[in-house]
Amino acid sequence: MNFSKCWLDYQPIKNVEKAFSTLSVSCSGTVVESAVQEYCLAMKAMTGSEPEVVRTESEEGVSLYLDSSLSGKDGYELRKKEKGYTVTGQSESGVLYGVFELLRLIRTEKLADLPLTGAPEMPLRIMNHWDNMDGSIERGYSGNSFFYKDYEIFYNERTEQYARMMASIGINAIVINNVNVHEKETYLITDTYLQRVKKYSDLFCRYGIRLYTSVNFAAPMELADFDNCDPLNPQVADWWKEAAKHIYECIPEFGGFLVKADSEGRPGPFTYDRTHADGANMLARAVAPYGGIVIWRCFVYNCGQDWRDTKTDRARAAYDNFIDLDGCFDDNVILQIKNGPMDFQVREPVSPLFGGLKKTNMILEVQIAQEYTGQQIDLCYLLPMWREILDFDTYAEGEGSTVLKIVKGELYGQNLCGMAAVINTGDDYNWTGNDLAAANTYGYGRLAMNPSQSPESIAREWTALTLGARVEEPVTDMLMKSWSTYEKYTSPLGIGWMVTPHYHYGPDVDGYEYDRWGTYHRADRNGLGVDRTPAGTGYTSQYNEPWPGIYADREKCPEELLLFFHYVRYDEKLKSGKTLIQHIYDTHFEGVEEVEAMIEAWRGLAPKLSADVYERVMERMERQLANAIEWRDRINTYFYRKSGAADEKGRKIYE
Ligand code: GCW
């Protein structure tokens, strides 16, 4: 096998109960069968013998039931009975989730927690693959695609393991191709590939997962002889209707389309002076007869900006492009909104669209792939960031209108909402480049299922399941510190960017400063930061009260976002009493020291880890240290040269 089993690596357990050896199944269906299979496979590995499966009720052993009156869609209930355990699912998926939960409890020795109920709290829990059919992955940091190679679609043992991994963390929707839909991928929804796509869909369905594809808005022009793809052109709409009909004839369970339009060179309705609602609704009507949905991305901004233009603010773009369309989208359209207004930086405020849209289905998009957070070389556990985003109060309907309430569907009574994440997997042996980066993959699903779990408890769970209980404490500690460490040695106080253009790994302070992407830090000899108050770009006004007042006020603005919202002089004092320039120096020295401490800690774990995991991660950590040093020195030197201010502590800053 050329892949690791990750968190589904079922190791022998100590407390084997007699009850584990019988599985009585009182329900049926393809997803239930996957649950049965998983149970058997796990028990074989954990206890050494295959359990007996009986298809009738039994007093003894583990029993599976389906009871649609159970509360919570796809929920489950686990109970201890006199001579065993029961797993009851509200649906087939509920049974499957219940079995995965039971296995987790057995492995982490938490059966005492029973009885226990659970239900996915977000209706849609989506993985977005940025895989291309040539085998490459856009922003992939762990090898090539395991879906495609040379324009062929694979189906193998690894794909099956992948489906199990996704189901085990509650994923129920997977988009199998990059949002940048290139020439060949445009054919994914045609007979050229549909039969192969169907094989994936069938596999996913066995695990309660629906398959989606990203589509090319200009498909009628590329696949047929259209000279336009105007969404209000009836022939264009008919073409899509026919295309959808054909897809659903072949794959009745097909989920729908994901669309990146009018963004970074992709075609879209703007070309025809149409709105994004025109574009999304046209596609939505094509899939509506079959229960399909259209997920439309809000990552729309001007990527041809002139750096001399200080009035245009990329941060404003998503809101400005979509706010007036609130209420104009069909019921089966969902807007997918990136967590921040820019693009997956290590620190950003929450997108103001969440507080703005009230009559539109919304999905929160996060990036598990660590494009700007260390590319799975550097350790950066992202759950604490996502937790903060979900807990952000938008004040859309008064206090307590958190992003979490919106994406759970609670605030506006929606059921097409949830989270989507750009996945970080590839065909590397360990799936994620850095073994520890799988904590983000795992954690994303667990958080979307049950957002009341803390990032720390998820880290513990992942560590115990993947690396063993012996290292749960220290590895959890490393994971929990890692985001802050990464933030310290990279760009300061929410300003973002300063990365090597295009690759986005490693420092290049002015790399994007005079470019067209709208990502500027505006550093000069006196200070740096972007004024986004009403006196500047006015971005702060996109939020509901009280945020505009807080963000626009230099004193009240959360300090970690200070340079995102304000231009600040190097000699201005921060809350800590330090000047801005001293804060920059200190955090950059600290960041490197923290990486060194982490490496020491990892070294100490060598006896408790398998040699290959230890070595693989150590190799990454050494690269991380080199990266952190490079960042520290470039940032410190850059701002030393600009400001001329010496480090109070007299440490080495290169001239
Ligand atoms: O951050 C940018 C990435 C692009 C990506 C784009 C997007 C898929 O650098 O690679 O394209 O975001 O989210 O569409």
Residues whose N, C-alpha, C, O or C-beta is under 5 A from the ligand:
A	BS01	GCW	E138 N180 D343
